[in-house]
């Protein structure tokens, strides 16, 4: 009997990353093996980052968006985003 496949969660943290966000998300969504979820936590972006995330979340239920209240900084943002992941493995 085959072992059950482990669920993979992709965790991304954003801050004014609109310029490269579509390319990143498209790359993840075009992989041969899709993750179980893509957790994206934004740290107070003032560009189009959230609009782009909402666009992708409307296309696929894999994308889950979270927004910090106030800036947390890179370490805290990644730490709290990883806690939201439900997969067996986490890819940053």
N, C-alpha and C positions, 0 to 999 in steps of 0.2 A: 504494500500500500504506500502511495506517495505521501511525503510530508506535506502538510498544508503550506501554501506560500505565505511568506511573511508580508504583512501590510507595510507599505512604505509611505511615510509622510514627508512631503517637501515643505520646508519652512523657509519663508523669505521675510526679510524685514526691509521696509522701504522708508525713504525720506527724500522727497523731491527727486525721484528716480524715473520720472515719466519718459525721459529720453531713451532709455534702454529697456523699459518694462515690457513692452509688447514683444520684443525680441526674446527676452528671457522666458516669458510665459509661453510663447509659441514653441520655443525649444523644448520646454518641459512637456507640453501637451502633444508634441510630435514624436516622443520617444516610443520605442517598441513596447516597453513595459510602462504603463501609466501608473502613477502613484495612486494611493487610495484617497489622498487629499492633498491640496496645496494650501497651506496656511500662510496668509500674508498679513503681517501686522505693520501698520503704518505709524510712524512716530511724529505726526504733525506736519505732513507735507503741505506746501502752499502752491504747488504746481498742479498739473493735471493727473497726478498719480492716482488719486481716489476715483476719478472719472474712468480712467483706464481699467482699474480693478473692478469697478462695478460693471463695466462692459463685459469683461471676461466672466465674472460671476453670473451674469445673465445668460451667458452661452453654455456654461457647464457648472454642475453642482460640485465639481472637484475644488473650485476656488472658494475659499472661505476668508472673508475679510474681517479684520479687527483693527480698531483705531484706538491708540492710546489717548488718554486724557492728559494733555501736557506732554512735553518731551521727556523721554526716559533715557535717551542715549543709547548707543549701539549695544553695549553689553546687556543692559537691563531689557532692552527691546527684544533681543534674541532669546534671552533666558525665559521671559514670560511667553514669548511666541512658542518656544519649544514645549512649554508646559501644556499648551493647547493641543498639541499633536496627539493623535490616537493610534498612530501606527506602531508596529513593532520596531521599525527602523526609522531614523530621521535623517534626511539629507538636507544639508544647508545650502 
